Amino acid sequence: MSTQYGTPQQPPAQGGWGPGPAGPQFRSPAKSSKTPWIVMGGAVLAVLLIAVGVVLLVTGGKEEGGTPTAGDTITPDPVGTLYTPPTPEKPVYTKGPYDVGVEVGKGVWFTPAKGWLQGPDKTLPGKYWMLQQFNVRGLIDGYFWVRQTTLYDAKGFAEHLVDIESNSFKNVRIGKGVALKCASEALKACYAINYSADVPTSRGTLIPFRGFVTAYEDKFGQVTATDAGLETRVYNRRLNQLIAMNNSVVKSYS
């Protein structure tokens, strides 16, 4: 609550010049009453000056609204702690006890099965091995291919590879994709899809074919996929080799 100061209202002056009932009459001038009010006005002004001085002492000479007066020193408000984003963890790849055979990259290796040969085209991405057809030079029964990317997650890369592998096949039947439980703590997502199809030959015949794709995503977003396929007539006989090569990729994450 604040006290409002103002000039006191003066009562009407006593006496003075004015017509009476019988017209103008001469009267002795009454004693002036202005002197007491001048004294009172001075006292009120003194109180106001004292009050203003107290306010200046308390507020440090700043006007209402925080505007500093001349000669004041402004102390800035303390700046809060700025948010510093965490530095992203960078992968460090070292050779472990299960990193044997063929180095794919980004700390991933795999061990080719006996009888499998490295593919001749060195321009293809990743690493691929082929199973040569028995006693027939230049023909193969299947392949095992390891590729890597950061453009997809595990599920997306597996589905992408199945699409491009089966694009030129006939009678393609793609199984339902499955999210796998990862066998290594270094992996955050694992996914697998299998498929079957008929592969056209240069003679116009169709060869039954079976394959699968598995994809493994590490905590840095690097995805490694194994893409394997064999002619159906040798699939069951060579399936253990495909599984062994696939498991060697998973072990390299340990």
C-alpha positions in Angstrom: 0.0 0.0 0.0 1.3 3.5 -0.9 0.4 6.9 0.5 -0.6 9.5 -2.0 0.6 13.0 -1.3 -1.1 16.1 -2.6 -1.8 19.7 -1.9 -4.5 20.0 0.8 -7.7 21.6 -0.2 -8.0 25.1 1.3 -11.3 26.2 2.8 -12.9 29.4 1.3 -11.1 32.5 2.5 -12.6 34.3 5.4 -13.7 37.9 4.8 -12.6 39.8 1.7 -14.4 42.3 -0.7 -18.0 41.5 -1.5 -21.4 43.2 -1.7 -23.5 43.0 1.4 -27.3 43.2 1.7 -27.2 46.9 1.6 -24.6 47.3 -1.1 -20.8 47.8 -0.8 -19.6 48.5 2.6 -16.1 49.2 3.9 -14.7 46.7 6.3 -11.4 46.3 7.9 -9.4 43.7 6.0 -9.2 40.4 7.8 -5.9 38.9 8.8 -4.5 36.8 5.9 -4.8 33.0 6.4 -2.2 32.0 3.7 0.8 31.8 6.1 -0.3 28.6 7.9 -0.9 26.9 4.6 2.5 27.9 3.2 4.1 26.4 6.3 2.0 23.2 5.9 2.9 22.9 2.2 6.6 23.2 3.0 6.3 20.4 5.6 4.6 18.1 3.0 7.3 18.9 0.4 10.0 18.0 2.9 8.2 14.6 3.6 8.1 14.0 -0.1 11.8 14.7 -0.6 12.7 12.4 2.3 10.5 9.6 0.8 12.1 10.0 -2.6 15.6 9.8 -1.0 14.7 6.5 0.7 13.4 5.0 -2.5 16.6 5.9 -4.3 18.7 4.3 -1.6 16.7 1.1 -1.8 16.5 0.8 -5.6 20.1 2.0 -6.2 19.0 4.9 -8.3 17.0 3.0 -10.9 13.8 4.2 -12.3 10.7 2.1 -12.5 11.0 -0.6 -15.1 14.7 -1.3 -14.3 16.1 1.6 -16.3 19.4 2.6 -14.8 20.1 6.3 -14.0 23.2 8.1 -15.0 26.4 6.9 -13.2 24.9 3.4 -12.3 27.0 0.3 -12.8 24.9 -2.5 -14.5 25.5 -6.0 -13.3 24.3 -8.5 -15.9 22.1 -11.4 -14.9 24.0 -14.7 -14.6 24.0 -16.8 -17.7 22.6 -20.3 -17.3 24.6 -23.4 -18.3 24.5 -23.9 -22.0 23.5 -27.4 -23.3 26.4 -29.3 -24.8 25.3 -32.3 -26.9 27.2 -35.5 -26.1 30.0 -36.4 -28.5 28.9 -39.4 -30.6 30.8 -42.5 -29.9 33.1 -43.6 -32.7 33.6 -47.2 -33.5 36.9 -48.7 -32.9 37.6 -51.9 -34.8 40.2 -54.3 -33.5 41.0 -57.9 -34.6 39.5 -60.4 -32.2 40.0 -64.1 -31.7 37.2 -65.0 -34.2 38.3 -62.6 -36.9 39.8 -65.2 -39.2 39.5 -66.1 -42.9 38.3 -63.2 -45.1 38.1 -59.6 -43.8 34.9 -57.9 -45.1 35.4 -54.6 -43.3 34.3 -52.6 -40.2 35.6 -55.4 -38.0 33.6 -58.1 -39.8 35.2 -61.4 -41.0 34.0 -64.7 -42.3 35.5 -68.1 -43.0 34.8 -69.7 -46.4 33.8 -73.4 -46.4 36.0 -75.9 -48.0 35.5 -76.2 -51.8 34.2 -72.6 -52.2 36.1 -70.2 -54.4 36.4 -66.4 -54.4 34.4 -64.7 -57.1 36.4 -63.3 -60.0 34.8 -59.9 -60.2 36.7 -57.6 -57.9 34.5 -54.6 -58.7 31.5 -56.0 -56.9 30.8 -54.5 -53.4 31.6 -56.7 -50.4 33.0 -60.2 -50.6 31.5 -63.2 -52.4 32.4 -66.8 -52.8 31.1 -69.4 -55.2 30.5 -73.1 -55.2 31.7 -74.6 -58.5 29.5 -77.3 -60.0 31.0 -80.7 -59.6 33.1 -81.8 -62.7 31.7 -78.9 -64.8 34.1 -76.0 -65.3 32.6 -72.5 -65.5 29.3 -73.4 -63.9 28.3 -72.9 -60.2 25.8 -74.4 -57.9 25.5 -71.3 -55.7 27.1 -68.4 -53.9 27.7 -66.8 -50.5 27.9 -63.0 -50.5 28.6 -60.6 -47.6 27.8 -56.9 -48.1 27.6 -53.8 -45.8 25.7 -50.5 -45.7 24.6 -47.7 -43.5 21.7 -46.7 -45.7 19.3 -49.3 -44.3 18.5 -50.9 -41.0 18.7 -54.7 -40.7 15.2 -55.3 -41.8 15.3 -52.8 -44.7 18.6 -54.2 -46.0 17.5 -57.8 -45.9 14.3 -57.0 -47.8 16.2 -54.9 -50.3 18.7 -57.7 -51.1 15.9 -60.3 -51.5 14.2 -58.0 -54.0 17.2 -57.4 -56.2 18.5 -61.0 -56.1 15.1 -62.5 -57.1 14.3 -59.7 -59.6 15.5 -61.8 -62.7 14.1 -65.1 -61.4 10.9 -66.8 -62.2 8.2 -68.1 -59.8 9.6 -66.2 -56.9 8.2 -67.1 -53.4 9.5 -64.9 -50.6 9.0 -66.1 -47.1 7.9 -64.0 -44.1 10.8 -62.0 -42.6 11.7 -62.8 -39.0 13.4 -60.6 -36.4 16.0 -62.8 -34.8 17.5 -62.7 -31.3 21.0 -61.4 -31.7 23.8 -63.7 -30.6 26.2 -60.9 -29.7 25.8 -57.9 -27.4 27.5 -55.8 -30.1 24.4 -56.2 -32.3 21.2 -54.3 -31.7 19.1 -55.8 -34.5 19.1 -59.0 -36.6 16.7 -60.0 -39.3 16.3 -63.0 -41.8 14.3 -63.8 -44.9 14.3 -66.9 -47.1 13.0 -67.4 -50.6 12.7 -69.9 -53.4 12.6 -69.4 -57.2 13.4 -70.8 -60.6 16.5 -69.5 -62.3 16.4 -69.2 -66.1 19.3 -70.7 -68.1 20.7 -69.7 -71.5 19.1 -72.9 -72.9 15.7 -71.6 -71.8 15.3 -74.2 -69.0 14.5 -73.3 -65.3 16.6 -74.5 -62.4 14.9 -74.6 -58.9 16.8 -72.4 -56.5 16.7 -71.6 -52.8 18.3 -68.8 -50.8 18.2 -66.7 -47.7 19.4 -63.3 -46.5 20.4 -62.4 -42.9 21.2 -58.9 -41.8 23.0 -57.7 -38.6 23.0 -54.1 -37.4 25.6 -53.0 -34.8 25.1 -50.1 -32.3 26.8 -47.6 -34.7 24.2 -48.2 -37.5 26.5 -50.4 -39.6 24.6 -53.3 -41.3 26.3 -56.4 -42.6 24.2 -58.9 -44.6 24.9 -62.4 -45.8 23.2 -63.4 -49.0 23.3 -67.1 -49.8 21.7 -69.3 -52.4 22.1 -72.8 -53.9 20.4 -75.0 -56.5 17.7 -76.9 -54.8 19.3 -80.3 -55.8 22.4 -79.5 -53.6 20.8 -77.2 -51.1 20.2 -79.7 -48.3 23.6 -81.3 -48.9 25.5 -78.0 -48.6 23.2 -76.2 -46.1 25.5 -76.9 -43.2 28.3 -75.0 -45.1 26.1 -72.0 -45.6 25.2 -72.0 -41.9 28.9 -72.3 -40.9 29.9 -69.4 -43.0 27.0 -67.4 -41.7 27.9 -68.1 -38.1 31.5 -67.1 -38.7 30.2 -63.6 -39.6 28.2 -63.4 -36.3 31.2 -64.7 -34.3 33.4 -61.9 -35.6 31.2 -59.4 -33.5 32.3 -61.1 -30.3 
